[in-house]
Amino acid sequence: MMSDATSIPMGNAAAPEAPWTQPYRGTVGMACLILAESAIFIIFIVAYIFYIGKSLNGPTPAQVLETPYFGTVCLLSSSITVHFAVAALRRARTSSCTMWLAGTVLLGAIFLGTTAQEWYRLIVKEGLTIQTNLFGTTYYSLVGLHASHVIVGLIMLSLTLAFSIFGRVNEHHAEKLEVLSLYWHFVDAVWVVVFTVVYVVGK
């Protein structure tokens, strides 16, 4: 009986705790940057919402704005491609990572191109500048702030792509690429809010 009793495992035995690991410094730094940038975007978004319909003269958003569906689809799709780039690099599939990075840069560039085309149309054909009225001021400030973040992200992604093409990126850089992808996901998430405020609520 004693031998039977001692052979039964203790069901309440505590499992060994996994050792605590310090978060990657790059991730922590990017999280802090995203929080700070979020506060800036909130200020511009609130200002845009506050001044909707308060322009003393035209044009109004409904008269000149065209909803940028194609550019939006491209930008949001780039979040998927950059995710796949990180996943490929973690598996040491550098060629796949390069391909997904190239797709991300291309999609981001297309979005930026559609924004430039929209601004050209608004300024040249519609006569809407940043000094025309309150709508022009808040519109160019908010959309321009987002576009500047897209440009920064594209520069960093393009440099990473160049390093990847020349074989300077491997699985040991996966965490750094993931930090960069967090910034890009943030840019995409902000655009969802900007798109809703400018082209849905404000129109």
N, C-alpha and C positions, 0 to 999 in steps of 0.2 A: 504493500500500500504506500509506503514511504517513497519508493522509487517512482510509482505512478504520479504521486503528488508533485514531486520535484521536476518531472518531465513536462508538466503543463506550463506553457508560457504565460507570463503575467500580462493580462490584457491592458492593464493601466500603466504599463511601463512607458515613460516619456520618451518620445523620439528625439534624437539629437537635433538641436537647433542649427539651422544653416548659418554659417558665419556672415556677419554683416559686412557688406562691401561699400566703400565710399562711392557716391555717384560720380560719374565722369565729369570732370571740371568743365569741359566744353558744353555739355548738356545743361549744367547749372547756369553757366554764363549766358547761353542762348535763351533759357527760360527767363532770366532777369531782363534781357534785352527785349524779349517779346512782351513782357509785362509793361515795360516803359513805353514801347511803341504803341501798345494797345491804348494806353492813357492818352497819347497824342491823337490817335485816330478817333477816340471817343469825343474829344473836344471838337474836332472838325465835323464829325457826324452830327453832334448836337447842334452846332452852329448852322449846319445846312438845314436841319429839320426846323430850327427856330425861325429861319428866314424864308421858308417856303411860302410863296404867295405874297411876300411883302415888297416885291420890286415895284417901284412907281412907274416904270415903263417896261416895254417888251424888249426882246422876245421872252416868252414864257417857256418852261420846260416842255409842255405839251405841244408847243408850236415847232420846236426845233430838235428835240431829242429823238433819236432812233434807238431802240433797244438792241444792244450788241450781243445777240444770241450766239453768233459764231465765235466771237472772241472769248466769250464766257465759257463756252464748251471747251475750247482749246486750253484755257488756263486751268480749269478744273481737271481736265484730263491729264495735265502735266503733273498733278499731285500723284496720280496713279503711276505714271512712268518713273518718277523719282523714287517712289516706294519700291518699285521693282528693281531699280538700280541699286539701292541699298541692299535689298534681299540677295541680288546676284553677287554683290561684292562679298557679302558674308559667307557665301558658298564658294568663294574664290573663282567665280566665273567672271573674269575681268572683261572678256569680250562682250558678254551679255550686258554687263554694267555699262560699258562704253556705248552700246547701242541704245539702252534706255536713257542714258544721260543725253545723248544726241537728240532723242525724241523730246526730252524735257526742254532742252534749249530751243528746239524748233517750235514747239507749242507756245512757249513763253514769248518767243520773238513774234509769232503770228499775233498773239494777243496785243503786244505792244504796237505792232503795225496797225491793227484795227483801231486802237486808241488814237494813234497819230492821224489816221484817215478821218476819224470822227472830229478831231480837233480842227483839222484843215477845213472840213466842210462847215463846221460851226463858225470859224473865224472868217473865212473867205466868202462863203456863200450866204451864211445867215447873219453875219455881222455881229456875232456874239463874242466879245472879248472879256477879259477879267475886269475891265473898267466899265462895261456896258451898263450893268445893273447889279443888284444884290445876288441874283441868281447866277450871273456870270462869275462873280467874285467867289461865291461859295462853291460853285461847281468846279471851276478850274483848280481851286485850292484843294478840295477833297480828292478829286480824281487824279490831279497832278501829284498829290502826296502818295497815293497808291502807286502811280506809275513810276515814281522815283524809287520806290521799294522793289518794284519789278525789275528795274534796270540794275540795281545793286545785286539782286538775286541772280539775274542773268549773267552778270560779269563773273560772279563767283562760280556759277555752274559752268560757264564757258571755260574758265581757267581749269576747273577740275576735269572737264572733258578733254582739254588739251593734254593735261598730264596723263590722263587715262590712255589717250591715243598713243602717246610715246612710251607707254609701259611703266609709268612712274606711280601708278596706283595699284595697290593689292589689298588682300583681305585685312591686313593690319590697319588700313585706313578706313575701315567700315564705320567705326564710331564717329570719325570726323565727318564722313559723308552723311551720316545720320543726323548730325548736328545741323549741317547745311540743309538737309531735307526738312527739318523742323521749321527753319526760317521760311522755306518755300511753302510749306503747308500753311504757315501763318499768313503769308501773302495771299494765298488762295482763299483762306477763310475770311479775311478782311474784305476781299472782293465780293463775297456773297452778301455781306452786310451793306457794302457800298452800292452794289447792284440793286438790292432791295430798297434802299433809301432813295436813291437817285431815280431809278427807272421804274419803280413800282409805286412806292408811297408818294414820292414827290412829283410824279407825272400825272 
